[in-house]
Amino acid sequence: DFTVSEIDVNGVSSNSVDYYPMGEYVVGVDIPAGEYLIVADNFSDIPNACIGLYDKEMEQIISTWFQNTFYVNIEAGQYLHISWCTAVDLSQNIVDNNPFERAGMFKVGTDVKAGTYRIKAAEIENPYYFTVYDNLYEYIV
């Protein structure tokens, strides 16, 4: 199994300030604004970690369970809550988020080449679903 404590990308260990463990953060105060890959503490075949993102007025932007990996852009003044996972600052790290090794959220042009793909259900006891986004929060399919 892969856990975030095993990540060592470009010499940056999980003890670095570029990794933010489970907790609550004020963006721009406790954690820099930017793009993050949220990585579950333990990879699984079912949703296994959660994220909540709220605006300055504490209105919900995102609140969801996710499976293994999740991309998010956060802005100063927002509030980020993550459980059973770690936020990795993508401006400081390159993370191998391989869609052929596990389920999760994957970014076209970064994790997977642009193109035409056929999606096949995983051969596991409880296969889930897929979602395609045109940005990080708006569903296409």
C-alpha positions as CSV (number, residue, x, y, z in Angstrom):
1,D,0.0,0.0,0.0
2,F,1.0,3.6,-0.5
3,T,0.7,6.2,2.2
4,V,1.4,9.9,2.1
5,S,4.2,9.4,4.7
6,E,6.0,7.4,2.0
7,I,6.0,10.3,-0.5
8,D,9.4,11.7,-1.2
9,V,9.2,13.8,-4.3
10,N,12.3,15.8,-5.5
11,G,13.8,15.5,-2.0
12,V,10.8,16.9,-0.2
13,S,9.7,14.6,2.7
14,S,6.3,14.4,4.3
15,N,7.7,16.6,7.2
16,S,8.1,19.5,4.8
17,V,6.0,22.7,5.0
18,D,4.8,21.8,1.5
19,Y,2.7,19.0,2.9
20,Y,-0.4,19.8,5.1
21,P,-1.8,16.9,7.2
22,M,-5.4,16.4,8.2
23,G,-6.8,19.5,9.8
24,E,-8.5,22.8,9.3
25,Y,-6.7,25.7,7.6
26,V,-7.3,29.4,6.8
27,V,-6.0,29.8,3.3
28,G,-3.5,32.6,3.1
29,V,-2.7,32.3,6.8
30,D,-2.1,28.6,7.6
31,I,-1.7,27.3,4.1
32,P,-0.7,29.2,0.9
33,A,-3.3,29.7,-1.9
34,G,-2.8,27.6,-5.0
35,E,-3.4,24.2,-6.5
36,Y,-3.2,21.1,-4.3
37,L,-3.4,17.4,-4.7
38,I,-5.2,16.0,-1.7
39,V,-3.9,12.4,-1.1
40,A,-5.7,9.9,1.1
41,D,-3.7,8.5,4.0
42,N,-4.4,5.0,2.8
43,F,-5.4,4.0,-0.7
44,S,-8.7,2.1,-1.0
45,D,-11.3,0.7,-3.4
46,I,-14.0,2.9,-1.7
47,P,-14.2,6.6,-0.8
48,N,-11.8,7.0,2.1
49,A,-11.1,10.7,2.8
50,C,-13.0,13.9,2.9
51,I,-12.6,17.5,2.0
52,G,-14.6,20.6,2.8
53,L,-13.9,24.0,1.3
54,Y,-15.7,27.2,2.4
55,D,-15.7,30.8,1.4
56,K,-15.1,33.8,3.6
57,E,-18.8,33.7,4.8
58,M,-18.4,30.0,5.5
59,E,-20.7,29.1,2.6
60,Q,-19.9,25.6,1.3
61,I,-17.9,25.4,-2.0
62,I,-17.1,21.7,-1.8
63,S,-17.9,19.0,0.8
64,T,-17.3,15.5,-0.4
65,W,-15.8,12.1,0.3
66,F,-13.3,11.1,-2.3
67,Q,-11.3,8.0,-3.3
68,N,-7.5,8.3,-3.0
69,T,-6.7,11.6,-4.8
70,F,-8.5,14.9,-5.3
71,Y,-7.4,18.2,-7.0
72,V,-8.4,21.5,-5.5
73,N,-7.6,25.2,-6.1
74,I,-7.8,27.3,-2.9
75,E,-7.9,31.1,-2.6
76,A,-6.9,33.4,0.2
77,G,-9.7,33.9,2.8
78,Q,-11.2,30.5,2.2
79,Y,-11.3,27.7,4.8
80,L,-10.1,24.2,4.1
81,H,-10.9,21.1,6.1
82,I,-9.4,17.8,5.3
83,S,-9.8,14.4,7.0
84,W,-7.8,11.2,6.6
85,C,-5.6,12.8,4.0
86,T,-2.8,15.2,3.3
87,A,-2.7,18.3,1.0
88,V,0.4,18.5,-1.3
89,D,1.3,21.9,-2.6
90,L,1.7,21.4,-6.4
91,S,3.7,24.6,-6.8
92,Q,6.5,23.0,-4.8
93,N,6.1,19.3,-5.6
94,I,5.6,16.9,-8.5
95,V,3.4,13.9,-7.6
96,D,3.0,10.8,-9.6
97,N,-0.8,10.4,-9.7
98,N,-1.0,7.4,-12.0
99,P,-4.6,6.6,-13.2
100,F,-3.5,3.1,-14.2
101,E,-2.5,2.2,-10.6
102,R,-5.6,3.2,-8.6
103,A,-8.8,5.1,-8.7
104,G,-8.9,8.9,-7.9
105,M,-9.2,12.3,-9.6
106,F,-6.8,12.7,-12.5
107,K,-5.9,15.8,-14.5
108,V,-5.8,15.7,-18.3
109,G,-2.4,17.0,-19.5
110,T,-0.8,16.2,-16.2
111,D,-1.8,12.7,-15.1
112,V,-3.2,11.4,-18.3
113,K,-2.6,12.5,-21.9
114,A,-5.4,14.2,-23.8
115,G,-7.2,11.8,-26.1
116,T,-10.0,9.3,-26.4
117,Y,-10.3,6.6,-23.8
118,R,-12.6,3.7,-23.1
119,I,-13.5,3.5,-19.4
120,K,-13.9,0.0,-18.1
121,A,-15.3,-1.0,-14.7
122,A,-12.7,-2.1,-12.2
123,E,-12.7,-5.8,-11.3
124,I,-13.5,-5.2,-7.6
125,E,-16.4,-6.1,-5.4
126,N,-18.1,-2.7,-5.4
127,P,-17.0,-0.7,-8.5
128,Y,-18.0,3.0,-8.3
129,Y,-18.5,5.6,-11.0
130,F,-16.6,8.1,-13.1
131,T,-17.1,11.8,-13.4
132,V,-15.7,14.2,-16.0
133,Y,-15.2,17.8,-15.1
134,D,-14.6,20.8,-17.3
135,N,-13.0,22.5,-14.3
136,L,-12.5,21.2,-10.8
137,Y,-16.1,21.7,-9.7
138,E,-18.5,21.5,-12.7
139,Y,-19.6,18.1,-13.9
140,I,-19.8,17.3,-17.7
141,V,-20.8,13.6,-17.3
